[in-house]
Amino acid sequence: MSIQTKKTFAILNFKDCDPGRCDPENGVCAAVAACAHKVIYQIDGVFEQPMINQNLCQGCWDCMDACPLDAIQIKNIGS
């Protein structure tokens, strides 16, 4: 069995994130739609900040590229 020693995942800066500024009419986070792995959700509904399931995140950068507010960064941990 192989143990993963390095993990890359997305993190959300809650101070910068505002789906109402991204999409004033609908409140839908652009990063949610961009995530091909479906690990970022607006759990509480539109106009609410998304949550990222970091355990399942593949670190593909799609959400980071889609976020017009630059509220998502990629984090690397491990060796």
Backbone atoms as SQL, in Angstrom:
CREATE TABLE atoms (id INTEGER PRIMARY KEY, chain TEXT, resi INTEGER, resn TEXT, atom TEXT, x REAL, y REAL, z REAL);
INSERT INTO atoms VALUES
  (1, 'A', 1, 'MET', 'N', 0.835, -1.173, 0.000),
  (2, 'A', 1, 'MET', 'CA', 0.000, 0.000, 0.000),
  (3, 'A', 1, 'MET', 'C', 0.887, 1.246, 0.000),
  (4, 'A', 2, 'SER', 'N', 0.527, 2.232, -0.811),
  (5, 'A', 2, 'SER', 'CA', 1.279, 3.473, -0.923),
  (6, 'A', 2, 'SER', 'C', 0.632, 4.556, -0.065),
  (7, 'A', 3, 'ILE', 'N', 1.452, 5.286, 0.653),
  (8, 'A', 3, 'ILE', 'CA', 0.966, 6.392, 1.460),
  (9, 'A', 3, 'ILE', 'C', 1.311, 7.693, 0.752),
  (10, 'A', 4, 'GLN', 'N', 0.317, 8.534, 0.584),
  (11, 'A', 4, 'GLN', 'CA', 0.530, 9.810, -0.084),
  (12, 'A', 4, 'GLN', 'C', 1.271, 10.754, 0.860),
  (13, 'A', 5, 'THR', 'N', 2.450, 11.219, 0.445),
  (14, 'A', 5, 'THR', 'CA', 3.240, 12.092, 1.293),
  (15, 'A', 5, 'THR', 'C', 3.058, 13.560, 0.954),
  (16, 'A', 6, 'LYS', 'N', 2.477, 13.876, -0.192),
  (17, 'A', 6, 'LYS', 'CA', 2.271, 15.255, -0.582),
  (18, 'A', 6, 'LYS', 'C', 0.841, 15.436, -1.043),
  (19, 'A', 7, 'LYS', 'N', 0.225, 16.511, -0.651),
  (20, 'A', 7, 'LYS', 'CA', -1.156, 16.781, -1.024),
  (21, 'A', 7, 'LYS', 'C', -1.269, 18.222, -1.488),
  (22, 'A', 8, 'THR', 'N', -1.955, 18.435, -2.576),
  (23, 'A', 8, 'THR', 'CA', -2.255, 19.760, -3.092),
  (24, 'A', 8, 'THR', 'C', -3.760, 19.924, -3.098),
  (25, 'A', 9, 'PHE', 'N', -4.240, 21.040, -2.562),
  (26, 'A', 9, 'PHE', 'CA', -5.678, 21.265, -2.514),
  (27, 'A', 9, 'PHE', 'C', -5.971, 22.762, -2.515),
  (28, 'A', 10, 'ALA', 'N', -7.210, 23.099, -2.803),
  (29, 'A', 10, 'ALA', 'CA', -7.651, 24.489, -2.840),
  (30, 'A', 10, 'ALA', 'C', -8.109, 24.931, -1.454),
  (31, 'A', 11, 'ILE', 'N', -7.845, 26.204, -1.145),
  (32, 'A', 11, 'ILE', 'CA', -8.352, 26.802, 0.077),
  (33, 'A', 11, 'ILE', 'C', -9.066, 28.101, -0.290),
  (34, 'A', 12, 'LEU', 'N', -10.095, 28.431, 0.472),
  (35, 'A', 12, 'LEU', 'CA', -10.907, 29.603, 0.207),
  (36, 'A', 12, 'LEU', 'C', -10.597, 30.696, 1.223),
  (37, 'A', 13, 'ASN', 'N', -10.338, 31.897, 0.734),
  (38, 'A', 13, 'ASN', 'CA', -10.159, 33.051, 1.600),
  (39, 'A', 13, 'ASN', 'C', -11.539, 33.666, 1.807),
  (40, 'A', 14, 'PHE', 'N', -12.119, 33.440, 2.966),
  (41, 'A', 14, 'PHE', 'CA', -13.487, 33.867, 3.233),
  (42, 'A', 14, 'PHE', 'C', -13.635, 35.387, 3.256),
  (43, 'A', 15, 'LYS', 'N', -12.552, 36.120, 3.526),
  (44, 'A', 15, 'LYS', 'CA', -12.632, 37.581, 3.521),
  (45, 'A', 15, 'LYS', 'C', -12.818, 38.124, 2.104),
  (46, 'A', 16, 'ASP', 'N', -12.271, 37.434, 1.114),
  (47, 'A', 16, 'ASP', 'CA', -12.354, 37.900, -0.274),
  (48, 'A', 16, 'ASP', 'C', -13.546, 37.333, -1.034),
  (49, 'A', 17, 'CYS', 'N', -14.112, 36.240, -0.561),
  (50, 'A', 17, 'CYS', 'CA', -15.177, 35.537, -1.279),
  (51, 'A', 17, 'CYS', 'C', -16.531, 36.215, -1.056),
  (52, 'A', 18, 'ASP', 'N', -17.225, 36.523, -2.147),
  (53, 'A', 18, 'ASP', 'CA', -18.565, 37.120, -2.077),
  (54, 'A', 18, 'ASP', 'C', -19.315, 36.788, -3.363),
  (55, 'A', 19, 'PRO', 'N', -20.073, 35.682, -3.374),
  (56, 'A', 19, 'PRO', 'CA', -20.799, 35.295, -4.587),
  (57, 'A', 19, 'PRO', 'C', -21.737, 36.385, -5.107),
  (58, 'A', 20, 'GLY', 'N', -22.177, 37.284, -4.254),
  (59, 'A', 20, 'GLY', 'CA', -23.014, 38.400, -4.690),
  (60, 'A', 20, 'GLY', 'C', -22.263, 39.390, -5.552),
  (61, 'A', 21, 'ARG', 'N', -20.961, 39.498, -5.352),
  (62, 'A', 21, 'ARG', 'CA', -20.128, 40.351, -6.215),
  (63, 'A', 21, 'ARG', 'C', -19.750, 39.630, -7.500),
  (64, 'A', 22, 'CYS', 'N', -19.590, 38.314, -7.424),
  (65, 'A', 22, 'CYS', 'CA', -19.227, 37.528, -8.615),
  (66, 'A', 22, 'CYS', 'C', -20.384, 37.496, -9.618),
  (67, 'A', 23, 'ASP', 'N', -21.562, 37.266, -9.082),
  (68, 'A', 23, 'ASP', 'CA', -22.762, 37.097, -9.905),
  (69, 'A', 23, 'ASP', 'C', -23.919, 37.814, -9.206),
  (70, 'A', 24, 'PRO', 'N', -24.004, 39.152, -9.376),
  (71, 'A', 24, 'PRO', 'CA', -25.000, 39.928, -8.637),
  (72, 'A', 24, 'PRO', 'C', -26.450, 39.498, -8.862),
  (73, 'A', 25, 'GLU', 'N', -26.755, 38.958, -10.019),
  (74, 'A', 25, 'GLU', 'CA', -28.133, 38.569, -10.314),
  (75, 'A', 25, 'GLU', 'C', -28.518, 37.227, -9.716),
  (76, 'A', 26, 'ASN', 'N', -27.594, 36.247, -9.756),
  (77, 'A', 26, 'ASN', 'CA', -27.923, 34.886, -9.347),
  (78, 'A', 26, 'ASN', 'C', -27.215, 34.413, -8.074),
  (79, 'A', 27, 'GLY', 'N', -26.097, 35.045, -7.706),
  (80, 'A', 27, 'GLY', 'CA', -25.367, 34.655, -6.504),
  (81, 'A', 27, 'GLY', 'C', -24.700, 33.304, -6.585),
  (82, 'A', 28, 'VAL', 'N', -24.410, 32.859, -7.796),
  (83, 'A', 28, 'VAL', 'CA', -23.785, 31.549, -7.988),
  (84, 'A', 28, 'VAL', 'C', -22.276, 31.725, -8.109),
  (85, 'A', 29, 'CYS', 'N', -21.553, 30.971, -7.315),
  (86, 'A', 29, 'CYS', 'CA', -20.090, 31.012, -7.325),
  (87, 'A', 29, 'CYS', 'C', -19.563, 30.394, -8.626),
  (88, 'A', 30, 'ALA', 'N', -18.729, 31.134, -9.340),
  (89, 'A', 30, 'ALA', 'CA', -18.161, 30.649, -10.601),
  (90, 'A', 30, 'ALA', 'C', -17.253, 29.439, -10.382),
  (91, 'A', 31, 'ALA', 'N', -16.610, 29.382, -9.242),
  (92, 'A', 31, 'ALA', 'CA', -15.695, 28.277, -8.953),
  (93, 'A', 31, 'ALA', 'C', -16.439, 26.956, -8.789),
  (94, 'A', 32, 'VAL', 'N', -17.663, 27.009, -8.277),
  (95, 'A', 32, 'VAL', 'CA', -18.455, 25.784, -8.109),
  (96, 'A', 32, 'VAL', 'C', -18.717, 25.143, -9.469),
  (97, 'A', 33, 'ALA', 'N', -19.125, 25.948, -10.420),
  (98, 'A', 33, 'ALA', 'CA', -19.409, 25.430, -11.765),
  (99, 'A', 33, 'ALA', 'C', -18.150, 24.937, -12.463),
  (100, 'A', 34, 'ALA', 'N', -17.022, 25.541, -12.140),
  (101, 'A', 34, 'ALA', 'CA', -15.770, 25.190, -12.817),
  (102, 'A', 34, 'ALA', 'C', -15.133, 23.905, -12.297),
  (103, 'A', 35, 'CYS', 'N', -15.512, 23.459, -11.110),
  (104, 'A', 35, 'CYS', 'CA', -14.875, 22.289, -10.505),
  (105, 'A', 35, 'CYS', 'C', -15.362, 21.000, -11.174),
  (106, 'A', 36, 'ALA', 'N', -14.505, 20.422, -11.986),
  (107, 'A', 36, 'ALA', 'CA', -14.847, 19.182, -12.686),
  (108, 'A', 36, 'ALA', 'C', -14.976, 18.001, -11.727),
  (109, 'A', 37, 'HIS', 'N', -14.337, 18.100, -10.571),
  (110, 'A', 37, 'HIS', 'CA', -14.363, 17.006, -9.595),
  (111, 'A', 37, 'HIS', 'C', -15.528, 17.130, -8.610),
  (112, 'A', 38, 'LYS', 'N', -16.267, 18.240, -8.693),
  (113, 'A', 38, 'LYS', 'CA', -17.464, 18.486, -7.862),
  (114, 'A', 38, 'LYS', 'C', -17.158, 18.398, -6.372),
  (115, 'A', 39, 'VAL', 'N', -16.063, 19.058, -5.945),
  (116, 'A', 39, 'VAL', 'CA', -15.693, 19.047, -4.537),
  (117, 'A', 39, 'VAL', 'C', -15.847, 20.419, -3.889),
  (118, 'A', 40, 'ILE', 'N', -16.414, 21.377, -4.613),
  (119, 'A', 40, 'ILE', 'CA', -16.703, 22.691, -4.060),
  (120, 'A', 40, 'ILE', 'C', -18.199, 22.944, -4.227),
  (121, 'A', 41, 'TYR', 'N', -18.848, 23.338, -3.128),
  (122, 'A', 41, 'TYR', 'CA', -20.311, 23.437, -3.109),
  (123, 'A', 41, 'TYR', 'C', -20.756, 24.725, -2.423),
  (124, 'A', 42, 'GLN', 'N', -21.902, 25.233, -2.824),
  (125, 'A', 42, 'GLN', 'CA', -22.594, 26.280, -2.071),
  (126, 'A', 42, 'GLN', 'C', -23.677, 25.566, -1.274),
  (127, 'A', 43, 'ILE', 'N', -23.280, 24.991, -0.167),
  (128, 'A', 43, 'ILE', 'CA', -24.141, 24.129, 0.638),
  (129, 'A', 43, 'ILE', 'C', -25.391, 24.858, 1.117),
  (130, 'A', 44, 'ASP', 'N', -25.219, 26.098, 1.567),
  (131, 'A', 44, 'ASP', 'CA', -26.338, 26.840, 2.135),
  (132, 'A', 44, 'ASP', 'C', -27.158, 27.584, 1.086),
  (133, 'A', 45, 'GLY', 'N', -26.824, 27.421, -0.183),
  (134, 'A', 45, 'GLY', 'CA', -27.602, 28.033, -1.255),
  (135, 'A', 45, 'GLY', 'C', -26.874, 29.182, -1.938),
  (136, 'A', 46, 'VAL', 'N', -27.554, 29.748, -2.919),
  (137, 'A', 46, 'VAL', 'CA', -26.975, 30.853, -3.683),
  (138, 'A', 46, 'VAL', 'C', -26.729, 32.049, -2.767),
  (139, 'A', 47, 'PHE', 'N', -25.804, 32.891, -3.170),
  (140, 'A', 47, 'PHE', 'CA', -25.341, 34.064, -2.426),
  (141, 'A', 47, 'PHE', 'C', -24.570, 33.698, -1.161),
  (142, 'A', 48, 'GLU', 'N', -24.363, 32.411, -0.891),
  (143, 'A', 48, 'GLU', 'CA', -23.574, 31.964, 0.258),
  (144, 'A', 48, 'GLU', 'C', -22.192, 31.523, -0.210),
  (145, 'A', 49, 'GLN', 'N', -21.205, 31.687, 0.645),
  (146, 'A', 49, 'GLN', 'CA', -19.849, 31.282, 0.306),
  (147, 'A', 49, 'GLN', 'C', -19.764, 29.761, 0.136),
  (148, 'A', 50, 'PRO', 'N', -18.977, 29.309, -0.818),
  (149, 'A', 50, 'PRO', 'CA', -18.841, 27.869, -1.017),
  (150, 'A', 50, 'PRO', 'C', -17.932, 27.236, 0.025),
  (151, 'A', 51, 'MET', 'N', -18.006, 25.940, 0.091),
  (152, 'A', 51, 'MET', 'CA', -17.124, 25.138, 0.933),
  (153, 'A', 51, 'MET', 'C', -16.373, 24.181, 0.008),
  (154, 'A', 52, 'ILE', 'N', -15.120, 23.920, 0.332),
  (155, 'A', 52, 'ILE', 'CA', -14.292, 23.022, -0.468),
  (156, 'A', 52, 'ILE', 'C', -14.009, 21.768, 0.344),
  (157, 'A', 53, 'ASN', 'N', -14.303, 20.607, -0.224),
  (158, 'A', 53, 'ASN', 'CA', -13.949, 19.344, 0.423),
  (159, 'A', 53, 'ASN', 'C', -12.477, 19.094, 0.106),
  (160, 'A', 54, 'GLN', 'N', -11.612, 19.513, 1.013),
  (161, 'A', 54, 'GLN', 'CA', -10.179, 19.441, 0.777),
  (162, 'A', 54, 'GLN', 'C', -9.656, 18.012, 0.734),
  (163, 'A', 55, 'ASN', 'N', -10.351, 17.086, 1.349),
  (164, 'A', 55, 'ASN', 'CA', -9.923, 15.686, 1.302),
  (165, 'A', 55, 'ASN', 'C', -10.072, 15.100, -0.087),
  (166, 'A', 56, 'LEU', 'N', -11.037, 15.600, -0.861),
  (167, 'A', 56, 'LEU', 'CA', -11.273, 15.079, -2.205),
  (168, 'A', 56, 'LEU', 'C', -10.688, 15.960, -3.304),
  (169, 'A', 57, 'CYS', 'N', -10.253, 17.164, -2.946),
  (170, 'A', 57, 'CYS', 'CA', -9.719, 18.106, -3.928),
  (171, 'A', 57, 'CYS', 'C', -8.489, 17.519, -4.621),
  (172, 'A', 58, 'GLN', 'N', -8.453, 17.666, -5.936),
  (173, 'A', 58, 'GLN', 'CA', -7.355, 17.134, -6.738),
  (174, 'A', 58, 'GLN', 'C', -6.275, 18.178, -7.016),
  (175, 'A', 59, 'GLY', 'N', -6.509, 19.427, -6.588),
  (176, 'A', 59, 'GLY', 'CA', -5.522, 20.484, -6.825),
  (177, 'A', 59, 'GLY', 'C', -5.355, 20.807, -8.294),
  (178, 'A', 60, 'CYS', 'N', -6.439, 20.770, -9.047),
  (179, 'A', 60, 'CYS', 'CA', -6.361, 20.963, -10.499),
  (180, 'A', 60, 'CYS', 'C', -6.336, 22.434, -10.925),
  (181, 'A', 61, 'TRP', 'N', -6.639, 23.355, -10.040),
  (182, 'A', 61, 'TRP', 'CA', -6.615, 24.795, -10.260),
  (183, 'A', 61, 'TRP', 'C', -7.831, 25.333, -11.005),
  (184, 'A', 62, 'ASP', 'N', -8.768, 24.505, -11.417),
  (185, 'A', 62, 'ASP', 'CA', -9.923, 24.983, -12.187),
  (186, 'A', 62, 'ASP', 'C', -10.732, 26.012, -11.401),
  (187, 'A', 63, 'CYS', 'N', -10.971, 25.762, -10.130),
  (188, 'A', 63, 'CYS', 'CA', -11.746, 26.701, -9.314),
  (189, 'A', 63, 'CYS', 'C', -10.983, 28.002, -9.128),
  (190, 'A', 64, 'MET', 'N', -9.677, 27.917, -8.928),
  (191, 'A', 64, 'MET', 'CA', -8.857, 29.102, -8.736),
  (192, 'A', 64, 'MET', 'C', -8.873, 29.974, -9.990),
  (193, 'A', 65, 'ASP', 'N', -8.773, 29.347, -11.137),
  (194, 'A', 65, 'ASP', 'CA', -8.811, 30.084, -12.403),
  (195, 'A', 65, 'ASP', 'C', -10.171, 30.727, -12.650),
  (196, 'A', 66, 'ALA', 'N', -11.244, 30.099, -12.179),
  (197, 'A', 66, 'ALA', 'CA', -12.599, 30.591, -12.423),
  (198, 'A', 66, 'ALA', 'C', -13.013, 31.709, -11.471),
  (199, 'A', 67, 'CYS', 'N', -12.379, 31.816, -10.327),
  (200, 'A', 67, 'CYS', 'CA', -12.789, 32.794, -9.308),
  (201, 'A', 67, 'CYS', 'C', -12.378, 34.210, -9.726),
  (202, 'A', 68, 'PRO', 'N', -13.353, 35.077, -10.006),
  (203, 'A', 68, 'PRO', 'CA', -13.020, 36.439, -10.434),
  (204, 'A', 68, 'PRO', 'C', -12.495, 37.326, -9.303),
  (205, 'A', 69, 'LEU', 'N', -12.646, 36.903, -8.061),
  (206, 'A', 69, 'LEU', 'CA', -12.196, 37.695, -6.914),
  (207, 'A', 69, 'LEU', 'C', -10.856, 37.218, -6.357),
  (208, 'A', 70, 'ASP', 'N', -10.267, 36.210, -6.982),
  (209, 'A', 70, 'ASP', 'CA', -9.005, 35.619, -6.508),
  (210, 'A', 70, 'ASP', 'C', -9.093, 35.198, -5.040),
  (211, 'A', 71, 'ALA', 'N', -10.234, 34.624, -4.675),
  (212, 'A', 71, 'ALA', 'CA', -10.469, 34.198, -3.295),
  (213, 'A', 71, 'ALA', 'C', -10.036, 32.756, -3.042),
  (214, 'A', 72, 'ILE', 'N', -9.549, 32.070, -4.068),
  (215, 'A', 72, 'ILE', 'CA', -9.135, 30.675, -3.914),
  (216, 'A', 72, 'ILE', 'C', -7.655, 30.554, -4.256),
  (217, 'A', 73, 'GLN', 'N', -6.934, 29.902, -3.368),
  (218, 'A', 73, 'GLN', 'CA', -5.522, 29.628, -3.591),
  (219, 'A', 73, 'GLN', 'C', -5.285, 28.125, -3.496),
  (220, 'A', 74, 'ILE', 'N', -4.145, 27.721, -4.029),
  (221, 'A', 74, 'ILE', 'CA', -3.748, 26.304, -3.950),
  (222, 'A', 74, 'ILE', 'C', -2.707, 26.180, -2.839),
  (223, 'A', 75, 'LYS', 'N', -2.881, 25.174, -2.007),
  (224, 'A', 75, 'LYS', 'CA', -1.975, 24.927, -0.882),
  (225, 'A', 75, 'LYS', 'C', -1.321, 23.570, -1.074),
  (226, 'A', 76, 'ASN', 'N', -0.039, 23.500, -0.788),
  (227, 'A', 76, 'ASN', 'CA', 0.718, 22.253, -0.826),
  (228, 'A', 76, 'ASN', 'C', 1.178, 21.909, 0.575),
  (229, 'A', 77, 'ILE', 'N', 0.984, 20.665, 0.999),
  (230, 'A', 77, 'ILE', 'CA', 1.511, 20.215, 2.280),
  (231, 'A', 77, 'ILE', 'C', 2.255, 18.918, 2.055),
  (232, 'A', 78, 'GLY', 'N', 3.121, 18.587, 2.976),
  (233, 'A', 78, 'GLY', 'CA', 3.875, 17.338, 2.879),
  (234, 'A', 78, 'GLY', 'C', 5.221, 17.561, 2.225),
  (235, 'A', 79, 'SER', 'N', 5.895, 16.453, 1.995),
  (236, 'A', 79, 'SER', 'CA', 7.250, 16.548, 1.426),
  (237, 'A', 79, 'SER', 'C', 7.256, 16.378, -0.059);
